[in-house]
């Protein structure tokens, strides 16, 4: 029996049957159902396949929080190609460095990142394409031909196949490509959605860059797995955010530090927003206790919680919910389902309660290693 992977277009087709016109993506005035998303992914896959992309090929994806990003990512996955997400605000030099290190064979983007994609492709001698997010579904077109490449055959993705190269500098300042499989994405989406108690009638908003893989998993892939609606937003602005929340009846509001401070500074929000929001999550960096308490006052009916994780574990591995986030300053809660979290001493023995140490994570969400960096992999992964 073959697993139904959340990173497979098959899931989009299943949700099309289950949810019909409910769920999917909202982007501005557009509503893309799961049927629309499946069509967009198929169009992206066909376009990539005509250019020789197949199983194991690496595809650089430069996009904001747009339907084009989702189409390219699922299109690549349907061929068993590997997605290499690159931040939409990257410089040409930085994006080229990532695409070159990842040995990408093609560069794709949304329309607003067309010039960046063209410049990166020209730098590396690669073909490039864009997909318009204004169209429904997004329609791929060519930007640059590039050098001829040997075509590779596509096939459906398998759990052990590499799905994403997530480039992260972590705390070292040196970018490393975190190798994540389709199984990593599956178990991480299951862990996050279970810990968060996601339901099909939920509406989550995507404010942070989806090219950051932990954000993609928790803010988007979990929504797709559970048949929810995801509202894509490219730029954070408090007033426009409140309008989007009200119009789309957003229930789940994930925030990072700067967003938290902006909302807390604003204070009171419209009644429609207060009534709509059921969950407020904070993460990305430690959030001061005073700000978490302020969020609880602004959204009195919402569950305020904090998540912790990193790219190397695909997404979050712990979560503090149901008031536990206020129980102890600095708490990151309990381990999510399917993962094990311990605190170790420098000799790898278990630390005692309240004893400082290093967090160690085990389970099916842990990365395969760092791409083309055996030394860093050996230092990070232990048996």
N, C-alpha and C positions, 0 to 999 in steps of 0.2 A: 504494500500500500504506500502511495506517495503522499508526503506531507503537503498540505495546502499552505504555501508560504505567503505571509502578508506582503512580501516584496514581489510576488508574482502577479501578472495581469489576470490570472485565473481568479484571484480573490476579487478583483474589480468586477468581473463577470458574475461571481456569486452574489456580491452585494447589489449588483444591478437587479438580480432576481428577487433578493430578499427585501431591498429597500425601495425599489422602483424609483419614484421621483423624490424620495426623501434622502437626506444625507448628501455626501459629495463635497464639492468645493464651492465657495462663494468668493468672488473677487470683484470688488466694485459692484456693478449692477449685474454681473454675470453669475449664473448658477450652473455649474457643471455637475450633472448627476453622475453616478457611478458608470452608467452606460456611456456618457460623454467622455469620462476619464479613460475607460477601456478603449474607446475609439481613438482618442488622442495618443494613448500609448502605442496602439497598433500602427498609427501613422508615423510616429517617431521611429518605431522599430523598423518599419519598412524602408524609411528613408536611410537609416543607418545601415541596414543590410545591403541596400543598393550600392553603398560606398565601401563594401567589403568588411564591415564590422560584424563580428560573430563572437562565439564563445571565447572568453578569456581576454578579449581586447579591452583596453582601458579608454574610457570616454571622459574627457574633461567637460564639466558642466558649469558654466558661469551664468548665474541667474539670481534674481531677487526672489521674493516670495510671490511667485506668479504661477499660473497653471502650466506655463511652458516648462518650468523646473520639474514639476511632477510628471509631465508627459515624457520629457527626456529621460528622467530617472527610471521610470517603469518601462519605457521603450528599450533602454539599454539592458535592463534586467530580463526582459522577455527573450533576449537573444543569448542570455547568460554572459553578457559583457559586464564590465566592472565600472561603476560610477566613481568619478573623481570630482567631487563637488569643490568649487573654488568660489570664495567669497565675492559678492558683487562689487565690493568697494576695493578690491585688490588692484594694485598697480600692474602695469604690463609686465614689469620685471618680476614681481612676486608671483603672478599667475603663471608666467612662462617657466619660472623655476620649479613650481609644483608640477605643471604638466610635463616638463622634461624629466624630472626625477621619477614621476609615475609612469613614464614611457607611454604616454597617451598616443593614440593613433588618429584621433580626431578631436576637434573642439566644437562644442555646441553651446548655444546661449538663448536667452530671450531677447526681444527686440531692443530693449534699453541697454543691453550689454553687447550689442552687435560690434561696435568699434573696438571694444576691448578684446572680444573673441577674435576678430579679424587680425588685430595686432599680434596676439599670442600665436595664432596659427601661422602668420607670416614669419614670425621669429623662429618657429620650429619647423617650418615647411610642411604644415599639416593642412588637411581640408577642414572647412568650418561650415556650420549651418546655424540658422536661427529658427525659432518658432514664435509666432505672434500670439501673445496672450489676449489680444483684443478680439481674435477670432474664436469661434466656438464650434468645434474644438480647435486648439492651436494647430496651425498648419506649418510644417517644416519647409524651409527653402534654403538654397545654397548661398553661402557667403564667399567661399574661396575653394578652389579645386584642390590645391596642394599636390604633393608628390604621389605618384602611383603606389598603392599598397597591395599586398597579397591578401586576397579575400579569405576569411575564415568562416567555417560553417557555424550557423547558430544552433542552439538546442535549448530546451526548457531549463531553467535554473534548478540546481540540486542543493540540498541543505548545506553541504560542505563547500560549495563553490564560493569563491571570493565575490562579494557583492559591492563593497565600498572600500576605497582607500581614503580614509579621513585624515587629512593633514592637520596636525596640531603641534604647537610649540610647547604646550604644557608649561612647566616652570623652568625649562632649560634654555628657552630662546631659540632652539634649533628645531626647525620643522621636521616632523617625522610622519611617515604615512602609516596610520593604524590600519591593519588588515582585518576587516570584519566580514564574516561569512553571512549567507542567507539564514543559517541557523542562529547566528548571533542576533540578527534582526528579529527573527521569530520569537526567541525566548525573551529578549529585552522588551519587545512590544507586549508580550503576554504578562511579563512581570510588572511593567509600568501600569498597564491598563487594569490589571487585577488589584494592585496596591491602591490605585486611585479610584477604584470602583466605577470605571467608565460604563456608561449606558448608551444605547443606540440613539436615544432622544437628546443626547448632549450636543452642545454647539461650542466648539473650542475655537479660540482665536490664535492665529500664528503671527506673533509680533517680532520675535527674534529671528535671525537669519536661518533659514532652513538648510543652507549649505553647511551648517554646523551639524554633524550627524546626530549627536544626542538630542538636539532640538528637533530634527526631522523625525526621529523615532517617537519622542514623547508628545510633540505638538501635532504631528500629522499622521505618522504610520499607525499609532494607536487608534486614532480616529477612524482611519480606513478599516482597521481590523475589526472594530466594534460597530461599524456602519454609521458613524456619527457625521456631523457636518463640521468642516474646517473652514474658517474664514481667513483668507490670506490678506495680510497687510504689509506693505513694503516699508512704510515710514511711521515711526512712533511720534504721535503728537496727542497730548492729553485730550484736547477738545474734540478732535476728529475721532479719537478712540472711543470716547463716550458716545458719540453719535453712531458709530459703527456697532457698538455693543447694543445700543437701544434698537436700531433698525433690524439687526439680525438675531435679537434675543439671545445673545451669547450667555452661556452658562458657566464656562470654564475660562478663567483669566490667568494665564501664566506670565509672570513678570520676572525680570532681572533687576539688579540693584538700581540702576539709573531710572528705570521706569517706576519702581517703587517710590523713590524719592519724589518724583514729579507728581505722582498721584497723591501722596501724603501731603505734599506742599499745597496742592489744590484744595484738599479737604473734602467738603461735601460734594456728592455727585447726584445727578437727577434721580428721582424716585424710581423711574423705569429701569435704570441701571442697577440700583440697589436691589430691586426685586428680581432682576434677571440673573445676576451672578450667584452661583451656588458654590463655586470653588475658586479660591485664589491661591496660586502656587508661587513661591519665590525660590530662586536658585541662581546658579551661575557664580555666586559669591556669597559669603556670609551676610545675612541681612540683620541689622541691629534690632534688638528686641523691641525698642520703642516704636520702630517703624512697623513691625509685625502687629503690635497692639493697635497702632493707628489704622492699619488695614482692616482689622477686625471691627473697629468702630465705624469705618466708612462703609463696610459691607457686613452689616450685623447678622445677616442670614447665611453668610458664606462660611465654609470650612476653609480656614487659612492653614496652609501646610508648606513645609519646606522639603526639598529633595536634594540629594547629593549623589554625584557620580562624575564620570569622566569619559572621554572618547574611548579609552582603552577597555572600558567595561560596556561599551556600546551606548549606554544611557545611564540613568540613575540606578543606584543600587540600594539606597535607603530612602525612607520617607517618614517625616513626623506629621501625623494627622490627628484630627479629632481633639484638638486642644493640647496635645502633647508638645506642640511646637512652643508653647508658653511655659512648659513645666520646668525647663532648665536651660539657661543661656548657653547657646552654642550647640544644642542637641541637633543631630541629624536623623533622629528617629530610629526605627527598626529596619532590619533588612527586608528588601522586597522578596516576593516569592521567587523560588528557583535559584537564588544566589546565596552564598555564604559570605559573611563579613566578619573578620576578626581584627583585633589590634595586637600587633606583634612587637616584641623587643628586637633589638639589633641582632640577636642570635637566633631569631625566628621562633622563639618560644612565645607562648601566649602571655600577654600582659595581664596583670591583675586589674580589678575594677578601679577606676580613677587613676591608673598608672599611664603616663604618656607612652606612646608608641606609634608605629606606622600601620595605617589601614591596609589590610590585605583582603583581596576579593577572589572568590573562586566560584565556578559555575559555568553554565553554557553561554553566558553573555560576554565572557572574557575574550579579548582579541586573540587572533592567531599569532600576532607579532608585529614588528615594524618592517615595512617593505624595504628590502635591500639594506637592512641594518641589523646584522646578526648580533653585534656587540650590545646595542641598546635592547634588543629582544632578550638576550640572555640576562641582562641586568634587571629587566622588568618582570620576567616570567620565571617563577620557581615552582618546583613540584611540592 
